[in-house]
Amino acid sequence: MLTVALTGGIASGKSVITDLFEKLGAEIIDTDLISRKLVEPGSPLLKKITELFGDEVLDQSKALDRTKLRQRVFNNSEERIALEELLHPAIRQHVYERIAASDADYVIVAIPLLTETRYPYEFDRILVVDATLQQQLARLVERDDLSEEAAMKIVAAQSDRESRLAVADDIIINDGSIDALKKKVVELHKNYTHLSKMARGE
């Protein structure tokens, strides 16, 4: 089976692209959804997080308040690393279990912070979704109702475009219409399906 990591900066269009791949038959493994599931109320991982950060990172229903936690670790590298050491190995294990159980031609694993993680994965290919800084900021401001200054801080906290593009085997530049985006996804789908069949000797 072919495994493809999909990454890209915030508001670059990763979710739209994974949806397009899924409609074409690819299996999508979303690490953000896995992360949410692993910290559901009553989970061992949520217990460890509250032991580390206290009950103030929970909301009124005793679920994890991701916004509060994100704000807390945003400017504290020690706490951010401690959180990553809890979450990332568990997420990675879950990803590999999902891959092993899949019978799709190829699997796309959406990992927004692939270039930032200290827990590397092994994939056959890396697909980077790219957009200009101006496009990212405009989408963030509209999507999350943020000021341009707040949006800029979020973008600046991630790795830069050059670091992401340097690890890419494939690149989708998301700077046009949805129809243009669909054509790019279809071409990659054909290529990934072909590579997967070659790997299986078909």
C-alpha positions as CSV (number, residue, x, y, z in Angstrom):
1,M,0.0,0.0,0.0
2,L,1.1,3.5,-0.8
3,T,1.2,5.9,2.2
4,V,1.1,9.7,1.6
5,A,1.5,12.4,4.2
6,L,-0.5,15.6,3.5
7,T,0.7,18.7,5.2
8,G,0.6,22.5,4.7
9,G,0.3,25.8,6.5
10,I,-2.8,26.8,8.3
11,A,-5.6,27.9,6.0
12,S,-3.9,26.6,2.9
13,G,-6.8,24.4,2.0
14,K,-5.9,21.0,3.4
15,S,-9.4,20.0,4.4
16,V,-10.9,20.8,1.0
17,I,-8.2,18.7,-0.7
18,T,-8.6,15.7,1.6
19,D,-12.3,15.8,0.9
20,L,-11.6,15.6,-2.8
21,F,-9.2,12.7,-2.4
22,E,-11.8,10.9,-0.2
23,K,-14.5,11.2,-2.9
24,L,-12.0,9.6,-5.4
25,G,-11.7,6.5,-3.1
26,A,-8.6,7.3,-1.0
27,E,-8.7,6.5,2.7
28,I,-8.1,9.6,4.8
29,I,-6.5,9.5,8.2
30,D,-6.8,12.9,9.9
31,T,-4.4,13.3,12.9
32,D,-6.4,16.2,14.2
33,L,-9.5,14.0,14.5
34,I,-7.4,11.2,16.1
35,S,-6.1,13.8,18.6
36,R,-9.7,14.8,19.5
37,K,-10.8,11.2,20.0
38,L,-7.8,10.4,22.2
39,V,-8.6,13.2,24.6
40,E,-12.4,12.6,25.0
41,P,-13.8,12.8,28.5
42,G,-12.8,9.8,30.6
43,S,-9.8,8.9,28.4
44,P,-6.5,8.0,30.0
45,L,-4.8,10.7,27.9
46,L,-7.1,13.5,29.1
47,K,-6.4,12.4,32.7
48,K,-2.6,12.8,32.1
49,I,-3.2,16.2,30.5
50,T,-5.2,17.5,33.5
51,E,-2.5,16.1,35.9
52,L,0.0,18.1,34.0
53,F,-1.9,21.3,33.4
54,G,-4.7,21.3,35.9
55,D,-8.5,21.4,35.6
56,E,-8.4,24.9,34.2
57,V,-7.8,23.4,30.7
58,L,-11.3,21.8,30.9
59,D,-14.6,23.4,30.0
60,Q,-17.8,23.3,32.1
61,S,-18.7,19.8,30.8
62,K,-15.2,18.5,31.8
63,A,-14.1,18.1,28.2
64,L,-10.8,19.5,27.0
65,D,-10.9,23.1,26.1
66,R,-8.5,23.0,23.2
67,T,-8.5,26.8,22.8
68,K,-7.5,27.4,26.4
69,L,-4.8,24.7,26.2
70,R,-3.5,26.1,22.9
71,Q,-3.3,29.6,24.4
72,R,-1.5,28.3,27.4
73,V,1.3,26.4,25.6
74,F,1.6,28.9,22.7
75,N,4.3,31.0,24.3
76,N,5.7,28.3,26.7
77,S,8.0,26.0,24.9
78,E,8.5,23.7,27.9
79,E,4.8,23.1,28.3
80,R,4.3,22.7,24.6
81,I,7.0,20.0,24.4
82,A,5.5,18.3,27.5
83,L,2.1,18.2,25.7
84,E,3.6,16.9,22.5
85,E,5.3,14.1,24.4
86,L,1.9,13.0,25.7
87,L,0.0,13.4,22.4
88,H,2.3,12.7,19.5
89,P,3.4,9.1,20.2
90,A,-0.2,8.1,20.9
91,I,-1.4,9.7,17.6
92,R,1.5,8.1,15.6
93,Q,0.6,4.6,17.0
94,H,-3.0,5.1,16.1
95,V,-2.1,6.2,12.6
96,Y,0.0,3.1,12.0
97,E,-2.8,0.9,13.3
98,R,-5.2,2.5,10.9
99,I,-2.8,2.1,7.9
100,A,-2.3,-1.6,8.8
101,A,-6.0,-2.2,8.8
102,S,-6.7,-0.4,5.5
103,D,-7.5,-2.1,2.2
104,A,-7.5,1.1,0.1
105,D,-5.2,1.5,-2.9
106,Y,-3.5,4.3,-1.0
107,V,-3.8,6.2,2.3
108,I,-3.5,9.9,2.9
109,V,-2.5,10.9,6.4
110,A,-3.3,14.6,7.1
111,I,-0.6,15.9,9.5
112,P,-0.7,19.7,9.6
113,L,2.5,20.0,11.7
114,L,4.5,17.3,9.9
115,T,7.7,19.4,9.6
116,E,7.4,20.6,13.3
117,T,6.9,17.2,15.0
118,R,9.8,15.7,16.9
119,Y,8.3,12.3,16.3
120,P,9.0,11.5,12.7
121,Y,6.8,9.2,10.6
122,E,7.7,7.0,7.6
123,F,5.7,7.6,4.4
124,D,6.2,6.8,0.8
125,R,5.5,10.3,-0.3
126,I,4.9,13.8,1.2
127,L,2.2,16.0,-0.4
128,V,2.5,19.7,0.5
129,V,-0.5,22.0,0.1
130,D,0.9,25.5,-0.6
131,A,-0.6,29.0,-0.5
132,T,0.8,32.4,-0.3
133,L,1.0,34.3,3.0
134,Q,-1.5,36.8,1.7
135,Q,-4.0,34.0,0.9
136,Q,-3.5,32.3,4.3
137,L,-4.1,35.5,6.2
138,A,-7.2,36.4,4.1
139,R,-8.7,32.9,4.7
140,L,-7.8,32.9,8.4
141,V,-9.4,36.4,8.9
142,E,-12.6,35.3,7.2
143,R,-12.8,31.8,8.5
144,D,-12.0,32.4,12.2
145,D,-13.1,36.1,12.4
146,L,-9.6,37.2,13.5
147,S,-7.8,40.5,13.1
148,E,-4.9,40.4,10.6
149,E,-2.5,40.8,13.5
150,A,-3.8,37.8,15.3
151,A,-3.8,35.8,12.1
152,M,-0.2,36.8,11.4
153,K,0.9,35.5,14.8
154,I,-0.7,32.1,14.2
155,V,1.0,31.8,10.8
156,A,4.3,32.9,12.2
157,A,4.2,30.2,14.9
158,Q,4.3,27.5,12.2
159,S,7.3,26.4,10.2
160,D,7.9,28.5,7.1
161,R,6.8,27.7,3.6
162,E,10.4,26.9,2.5
163,S,10.8,24.2,5.2
164,R,7.6,22.5,4.1
165,L,8.3,22.7,0.4
166,A,11.8,21.3,1.0
167,V,10.4,17.9,2.1
168,A,7.7,17.7,-0.6
169,D,7.5,14.9,-3.2
170,D,4.4,16.5,-4.6
171,I,3.0,20.0,-4.3
172,I,-0.5,21.4,-4.8
173,I,-0.5,25.2,-5.1
174,N,-4.0,26.2,-4.0
175,D,-4.3,29.6,-5.6
176,G,-7.1,29.2,-8.1
177,S,-10.7,28.0,-8.5
178,I,-12.2,24.8,-7.0
179,D,-12.3,23.3,-10.5
180,A,-8.6,23.9,-11.0
181,L,-8.0,22.3,-7.6
182,K,-10.1,19.3,-8.6
183,K,-8.0,18.7,-11.7
184,K,-4.8,18.7,-9.6
185,V,-6.2,16.3,-7.2
186,V,-7.4,13.9,-9.9
187,E,-3.9,13.9,-11.5
188,L,-2.3,13.0,-8.2
189,H,-5.0,10.4,-7.5
190,K,-4.2,8.7,-10.8
191,N,-0.4,8.8,-10.0
192,Y,-0.9,7.4,-6.5
193,T,-3.1,4.6,-7.7
194,H,-0.6,3.7,-10.4
195,L,2.3,3.7,-7.9
196,S,0.3,1.6,-5.5
197,K,-0.4,-1.0,-8.1
198,M,3.2,-1.0,-9.2
199,A,4.3,-1.7,-5.6
200,R,1.9,-4.6,-5.5
201,G,3.2,-6.0,-8.8
202,E,0.0,-5.4,-10.7
